[in-house]
Amino acid sequence: MRLPHPRTALFGLLSVSGLLSLSLVSEVRSAELPAAISWNGAANSSWNNPANWTPVRVPDASDVVDISSGANMPVQLDVTATVNALRLGTNSGSSTQTLVIAGATLTLGSNSTVRPNGVLQFNSGGMLTGSGLRVEGVLNWLGGTLRGSMTIAQGAALRFAGADTKILGDFASVTNFGSVEWSGGTIQGETYTGPATFVNASNGVFQLAADGSPFSRYFGNSSFDFVNQSGAVLRKSGSAGVNNFHSIAFTTGGAVDVQTGRIELDVPATTLDGAVVSGPGELRVVGGSLTIDGDFTLDGSTLTHQAGNLVGGNTNATIRQTNGGAFQWHGGTLNGRLTLAAGLHTRLAQDDHWFSDFAELVNNGTITWTGGNLIGYTFNGPATIRNRAGSLFLANGGSALSRYYAYQPAFFIVENGAEMRKTDSGSSLSNWQLQNDGLASAQSGNWQWNAGGSSAGTFTALAVGVFSFSGGTHTLTNGVTLNGAGRFR
């Protein structure tokens, strides 16, 4: 059975949003064709020497080539060649059989296999074309180009090493069910006439063993995508610095395990339902966008959104935590609706935080606001911060809730059972409407609310605290309580 053409395989993964979805890719092993010509290595290591083959001739486009025994390993592909199929290595035993592609092109006409004892090596200047290569052994990718599709089987290994560029050409795809290690040299998408993709499939592990940027793109006409499926792991370990993802769209429904340092995203990035960030390190968004679809769990890790768009991709978009995971929003723009689950500690700090039209931040945990203005764009629709029962919004240094356009309102809501609390000694000015049906306390400093609102909860001002209802119309309904030794004005 033939594996699908890379274009078919790729387009079968496209979602309506234009990003690669995480529809699970199944591992398929095709039946092997019988060999027609075999390596004996009687003369030297040259592919182009007829004396090295049985029968005595150089393989041609009709041949199924077997390299599973013989002398003068590794075999050197020293001429551009086209074959029907390739069988490299044996299924068992202690010896390995190696083919090196350097400075030449090998074209495969049908499904081919690097068996468990086989080693395929790409060097700079080499090229492999054709669809359906299955690696069950080892692929050492030191340079060169793939134009076609490749599967790394469970138990197999793909190693990106050396400083040379590794190229995924138009319509190229790599699907990993095994183990990938990247230690140097960018993986470059040359997407001039068609897309390229790398899928880390269920049970696959992609390890970042060095700092730096693993991916780049030479032409940007078509998409270049990295997909980390449910059940797969992208792991950073062994280096305490930074890995940057740029020039490649990033989608994960699996685990991003940051054991050391941090991973930075400056691309269109999407987390699908069930995605996890784990480990003591940090995932940081420094540009582009982060779209959260469904549950996204921070398992002992820190997510920092520093710049770009933060998007609630659907109404169920939720950030959760286990083992002390934390969320830091240091800048950028919220689009859509994003829920912060109970137990999650979110820190709003540093740069301004923008809320686009109809954006809503729903707090079920604890938000600590220490810096940066909270700005509602509010040109076509309102912006909302909603604090649910059991939540806490702690203002300890934030300066203003403002609106860039005043065509539509912005709402700060404290539901029954929730609390907002100001603890710093400065003045916080709000041009958002206040709806307090829970507890609002000014333990220090001055809360100034200038846009009116309607409240039925409790306001508390301690001795050094001030609540200023200083603008708009504030409706305090029956049941409102004003208490404390501070001032209300």
N, C-alpha and C positions, 0 to 999 in steps of 0.2 A: 504494500500500500504506500503510495507516494505521500510524503508530507505536503501540506498546502504550500503553494507559491507564497513567498514573503509578503506580497501585496495582499493576497487573500487572508493570510494569517493576521496581518496588521489591521486591515480594515475590519476584521471580525472583532477587534478589541475596541473599536471606536465607540464612545458614548455620545449622547446627543449634545453634550456640552463641548464636544470637540477634543476633550482630553481622553487619554486611554483609560478605560475602566478596568476594574480588577476582576472581570469574568475569568474564572480559573482556567488556566491552560493545563491540559492533561499531557502527561509524558507518554509518547507513542514510540514503539520500536518496530521498524519495518523489517520484513524478511530480507535476507541478503541474497544477491544473485551469485551463482557459482563463478569462481575465478577463471579467467581465460589466460592470464599471464602472471608469472610470479617472479619475485626478486630472488636472485641467488648470490649477487655480489661477487662474482668470480673474478672480475678484473679490478674494479675500484668502486668508488662511492657515487659515480656519475649516473644519473637517471638516463642520460642521452647516449650511453654506451650499450649497444645491443648485447654484448657479451655478459652483461649483468642480469639478463632476463632469460627465463625459460617460458616459451621457446625463445630462440636467439633473435630478438628484434626489439625495437623501442615500442612501448605501448602507443596505441592510437585511439581514436575517438570511439571505437566500438568495443574496447577492452574493459573488462572488470579486472582491476589490478590488485594483486595480493602482495603485501609486504609483511610477512609473518615469520620469515627465517632468512638465512643467508649471511654472508660476510660483509665486511666494510660498511658497517653502520656508523653514523647515520647516513641515510640516503640523501643525496643533495640534488634537489630539483634545479638543474642548471640550464634548462631550456623551457620555453613556454610550451605547455602540454595540455591536451584535452583528452579525457578518458570518460568512459561510460560510468564507472564507479570505482571507488577506492576502498580497500580493506587493509587497514594498517594495524599491525600488532596481533597478538594472540589473546585468547580468553583466559589463559592461566599460564603458570610457570614463573620462573625467576628472572628471565631475561626480558629486556625491553627492545622494541623496534621503533626507530625514530626516522621521521621524514622532515627535512628542513626545506622550507620555501623561502628563498632569498633572491631578489633580483629577477624573478621570473613569475609567470602566471600559471596556475593550475585551475582548469575548468572541469567541474564535475557535472556529468550529464544526468545522473540520477542519485538516489539515496546512497550515502556512503557512511562508513563507520571507522572511527578510531577506537579499537577494542581496548579492554582493560589494561593490557600490557603495551599499548601503543602510545607513542609520544609524537605529537605534531607541533612543529615550531615555525612561527612566522617571524621572519626578520625584515628589516627595513628594505623596501623595494619589492617585496613579495606580494602576490595577490592571489586570493582564492575566490573563484566565482562559482555560481551554481547553488541550487537549493538542496536542503535535506541532509547536511552533514550532521551526524550524531557522534558526540565525543563521549566515550565510556572510560577513557584513560586520562591522558594529560594533554592540554593545549598550552604551550608556552608562547604567549603573544608578545614579542619584543618590538614589533614594528610591522608595517605592511598594511594591506587593505583586504577587507571582506566585502564582497558584493554577492549577496545571497542570504540564505538562512542557515542557522546553526543551533543545535540543541546540546547543552551540557547535561548529561544524564546524572541521576542521583548516584553519588559515590565518585563521580569524576571531578576533575579540577581544571579550572581555567586561571592562568596566572598572567596578569598584565605587569610587565617588569621592564626596566630600562628606561632611558630618557627619550627614546624615539616615539613619534606619534603613531597611534593605532587608529586606523580609519575604518569607520562604518560608512559605506557608500550608499547611494540612492537605493531605497527599498531593502537595505540590509537589516537583518534582525538576529539577535542572540537571545535564546531562552535558556535560563539556568535553573536546573533542578538540583545541582550539586554544590560545588564550592568555588567561589571566585575570590581571588586576592588581587587587589590593585596596590602596587608599590611605586609606580612611577610612569611618566609619559602620559599625555592626555589621550583619552578616547574621543576621537574627533568625528562628528557627524558631518559628512559631505552631502547635504540634502539639497542638491541643486534641482533635480527633477522629481524626486520622490522622498518619502519619509524614511527615517531610520529609527530603530527602537531596541532597547535592552529591557527584557522582562526577567526580573528575579522572581521565579515562580515558587509555588508552595513547596516548602522544605529546602528551598535554595538559600544559601548564605553568600552575601557579597560583603567582603571585608575590606575596609579602608585601612591599609597597614602603614601608610605614610601620610604626611600632611600635604596640602596642595589642592589643585583643582583636577578632579579625575576626568571631567568631560569638557569638551569645547565644540564649537561648530564653525565650519569654514564657510559654507553657503547657508543662508537662512531662508531659502524660498519655500521649503517644506518643513514639516515638524520633525523634531528630534526629541524622543521621549525615554525617560527612565521610569519603569513601573515596578514597584515592590508589592507583590501580591499578598493577599491574606495567607498566613502560614509561612511567609518568607521573612528573612532578617537582613537588614542593612546594618552592618556593625562597624563602628570606628573603634579601633584599639591599637595599642602599640606606639602611638604618637600623641603627644599632649597638646598639639597645636590646633590648626583649623583646616577643615576640608570645605572648599567652596563649591557649591553647585550653581553654575550659571550656564546659559546658552542651551539648556536642556529642560524640557518640562518634566516636573517631578510629581509622581502620583504614588501614594502608599495606602494600602489597606492592611499591611502587615506590621512588623516591628522595626523601628529605627532605634538601635541599641548604641548609645553613645557612652562608651566606657571611659574614654579620656577626651579632654579638650572639647571641641564643639564642631558641629556641622552648621554651615551657613547656607541659606537659600536666598538666591537673588533671581528667581525664576517664577513662572506660573506654577504653583504647587497646590496639590489637592490631597486632603486626607479623607478617606472613605470610612464608612461605619466599621468600627472595630479596630481602627489604627491605634498603635501604641508607640510612645517614645519612652524608652527605659534607660537605665544606667545613671551614673552620677554626673554625666556631662550635660551639655546644653544643645538644644536645637534653636537656632536663631534665624529669624526672617529679617533680612537686611534690605530687601527690595522686591519688586515683582508683586506677587499676591499669594496669600494663603487662604484657600477655600476649604472650609470644614463641612463635610457632609456626614451627618450622623454623629455617633459617639467617638471622641478622640481622647484617649487616656494618657496622662502623664504619670508614669510609674517610677516615682523617685527621681524623675528628671525635671529639667526646667525648660519651658518654652518661652522664648523672648521674641516679641514682635516689635522690631525696631523701626521699620519703615515699610511703605507699600500698603496694599489693601488687605484688610482682614475681612473675610467674607463668610457669613453664615449661609452655606450653600443650600440649605433647606430649613424648614421650621424645626427640625429635630437636631440641628447643629449644637453640640454640647461638648464642652471641655470638662473632663473629669480627672480625678487624681487618685492614686494609690501610693502608699509608702512615702508620703510627703512631697509628691510632685507639685510644682508651682508654675504659675503663669505670670509673666511680666509683659505689660503693654507699655512700651516706651515711645511709641509714636506710630503714625500712619492713620488710616481711615477705616472705620467699621462700615461695612455694607451688609444689609440684611439683618437677620435675627440670630444672636449668639447667646447661648445659655451657659452660665458658669455654675457647675454642679455644687451641691452641698459638700463641704469639706475642702473645697479648693480655695487656696489663698491667691488672690490676684493683686498685683502691684501696678498702679498707674503712676508712672514717673517719667522724668526727663522731658521729652519733647511734647508738643501739643498732640491731643487725641481728637480726631475728627469723627463726627457721626454724619453719614450721608443721609439723604432723604429716606425716610421710613426705617432708618436703622434703629435697632432695639437691643440693648444689653440687659440681659436678665440675670440678676445676681441671686444665687441660692447659698453662696458661701460667704467669704470675707473679701472685701475690696479695700485696699489701703491706697489712698490717693496722696502722693507726696510731691508731685510736681507735674508741670505741663497743664495747659488749659484744656478743658473739655468743651469742644466747639461743635455746635449743631449747624450743619450746612443749611438745612431747612428752606431750600428754595421751592421745591415742589411738594414736600411732605414733612411731617414732624420727625423729631428724634426723641428717643426715650431711654432713660435708665430706670429699670424696674427692680426694686429690692423686694424679694419674696420673704414670706414668714420664715424666721430662723436665720436670716442673713444679717450681715453687718456691713455698712459702708462707713469707713473711717477716713475722715479728712484730716491729714496731718502735714500740711504744707502746700496743697494745691491752691491755686489762686482764684480761678474764675471758671464758671460755667457760662459760656457765651454763645451767641449765634452769629454766623457769618452773614447770612441773609435772614431778614426778619419776616419773610412772607408767611411762614408757617411756624407754629409754636414748637417748643421743646419741653419735655416733661421729665421731672425728677419725682419718682413715685416710691413712697415707703409704705408697703402694704402692712396690714394688721399683723403683728408679730415680728416685724422687721425693725431694724434700728439704723439710724444714721447718727454719727457722732463726730463732732469737731473737737480736736485736741490741741492744735497748734495755736499760738498766740496772735497770729496775723489775722487779716481780714480776707474772707472769701466772698466774692461777689457772684451772684447768680442771676442771669437773664432767662433762666428756665422756670417754667411754672412748677410750683411745689404742691404735691399732694401727699400729705403725711397722715396716714391712718394707723401708724405704729408709734414709734418713739423717735423723736428728734432732739438731740441734746447738744448744747454749746458748752462744753466743759472749759473752754478757753477761747479767746479771740471773738471775732464778730462774724456771724453768718448774716449776709445781706441778701434778701430775696426780693428782686425788683420786678418780677413778671406776674405776680399774683398767683392764684391757685385756690384749691379747696381742700380743707383738711378736717379730719375728725378724730385725730389721735392726740398724743401727749407731746408737749414741748417742755424741755427742761433747760434752764440756763443756770449754771453754777455761778459762784460769786464773781469769777473773772470772765464769765461768758455773756455774750449779747446776741439776741435774736432781733434782727431788723426786718420788719415787714415794710420795706421802704419804697415799693413801686408796684403798680398794677393793683388789682382788686383781690384781696385775700379773704376768702370766705371760711370762717371758723364755725363749723356746725355744732349742733348740740353734742355734748360729750367731750369736746376739746378741753384739755387740761393744760394750764400754764403753771409751772411750778419751778422752784429753785430760788436761790438768793441773787441771781443775776438780773439782767435787764431785758425787757421786751419793749420794742418801740416801732 
